[in-house]
Amino acid sequence: MKSALYFFALFSLSSSVSVASGIPIEIPKINPEDIAEESEKSFFFINDAPGQKKDTLFFNAKQWIAESFKSSKAVIDLEDKAEGVIVGNGVIPYPTKDCAGACELIASWKYRFKVKIDLKDNRYRMSFSEIEFFSIPAYIGGGYVPPVQRPLLHKKEVQTVKDELQKLSATLAKYAENKKTDDKW
């Protein structure tokens, strides 16, 4: 009997969810061809950093992490200057252009990931893995929306996150270039 009730509750939740404000949210059905393979959920970007020696780029990367993620101490898990490697964790906001009346809810949505930066003279590779969607609990319209944590699910979501992380990756080269010109004060 318990398993039948559990199945009924799970089935009810899978077809439609109602946010505490009473606005029904349809959970889209995912076509099996649209489900992302595990191999699609990790990626890397190689960027040029002209005129940047590995040691200088390493220092600039640590500063970039501190400014991009608010605290390098909370982000960096491993750093090896001799090898030119920095490994850490990052979080980016859920990319959206229009929150369609659910701005408070969407503001609690984020993507968490593991990042590895391999540095060489004049270039670096930024690798992203263990990417997952999460949200913090939110109170919307007097109701409670529980936290969510899940891996990336479908190809469109993977591509959206990949595009955002590619933009993030390119900002290190711009940061390093700006640091080079800032030294002449």
N, C-alpha and C positions, 0 to 999 in steps of 0.2 A: 504494500500500500504506500509506504514512504517513497519507494522508487517511482511509483506512478505519479505521486504528487510532485516529486522533484522533476521528473520529465515534463509534466504539464507546466510547471513554473518556468523551466528553462525554455520550453517551446514558446511560451507566451512572451518571454523577454526577447527571444530571437526575432520575432516578427515585428515588434513595435515597442518603442520605449517612450515614456512620457516624462519630460523634464518637470521638475517640481512646479514650474510656472503653469503647467497644464498644456504646453505646446507639444503635440505629438511629434516625435522624431522617427522617421522610418529608417531602419537599419538596412542599407542596401544589400541585395543579394550579390555575392561575388561569383562571377563566372569562373570556372576552374582554369580557363586559359589566362585569366588575369591575375592569378595568384603568383606572387614572386617566388622564385627559387632561392634557396639559401645562398647560392653563389652570386646572386644579383644584389644581395643585401650588404656587401662590403665592397668598397671601391677606393681608389687612390687617384691623386692628381699630382702631376709633376709641373712645377712652376720655375721659371727662370728668375734669378735675382742678380742681374748683371752688376759686376764690380764688388760683390760681397764675398769675402773670404769665409770659410766655414766657421771659424771662431767668432767673427763679427755677426754672422747670420745666426749662430747659436744664441748669442747674447740678445740680439734683436728679437728672436723667436720667443725667448723667455719674457721679454718686456711685452711683446705682442699678446702673449697668453694672459699676462697679468691685466692688461688693459681690455682685452676682448672678453675675458671670462670673470672679471672683477677681482680675482685672487689667484695668483699662480700657485700658492701653497696648497689651496684646496683642489687644484686641477692636476698638477704634475705628480705622477706616480714614480717616474724614473727619469733621470737625466744623466747622460754620459757625454761630456764635452769632447773627449778624445775620439769617441766613435761618431759623434755628431747625431745623437739620438735623444729625442724627448718623447715620452709616452705619458698620456694623461687622459682625463675625462672632460667632456664638454656637454653643454646644453644649449640648444637654440630654441627660440619660440616657434610655435606652429605657424608655418607660412600661410597667410591668408590676405586677400585683398579686400574682402567684404565679409563682415561678421554677421550679416543678415539678422540683426536684432539679438544676437547671442554673444555680444562682445565680452560680457563678464565671464561667461563660460569658456569661450575660446581663449581668453587671456590666461587661463590655467593650463592650457595644453602646451606641451613641450616635446622635444625629441632629445634623448640622452644618447651619448655615443662614446666610444673609446677612440682616441686619436693618437697616431704615431707620426712624428715628424723626423724624417731622415734628412740630414743636411750635408751638402758638399759645397765646394767653392762654386759660386755663381748659380746654384740651383738647390731646390729641396723637393722632397716628395712628402705629401700629407696623405696618410691612409686612415680611413674611417671604418670601424667595425662595431659589432655589438650594438647596433642602432635600435632603439626602441621608443615607442610612443608612451608618454605618461601624462597624467594630469593630477593636479592636487585637488583635494576636496573643495567644493565651491558651494556657496549658498546663493541661490538664484530665486528671486521672487518669493522669498520666505521658505523655500524648500532646500533640501540637501541633495547635492550631486556627488556620489562617492568617487574616490580616486580610481584611476584606471592605469594599468601598466601592461603593455603587450608589444610583441615584436612587430616589425613592419609586415603588412599583409599583402597588399596588391601592388602590381607593377606601377600604376599611376602614382601611388604614395611613395614608392621607392624613387621614382624619377623626380618627383617634387623635392624630396629630401636631398637627393643627389645634387640637384641644381642649386639648392641653398648652400650645401656644404662646399660645392665648387666655388661659389662666390666667396664664402668664408676663407677657403684655401688661398684664393688670389689676393686677399687683403694682407697676408703676411709679406708678400713681395712689395706691395705698395707701402706698407709700414716701414720695411727695411730701406726702401729708396728714400722715403721722407726723413728717416733717421740720419741717412747719409748727408742730406742737405741741411738738416738741423744742427749739425756739428759746427757749422761756420757762423756762429753767433759771436 
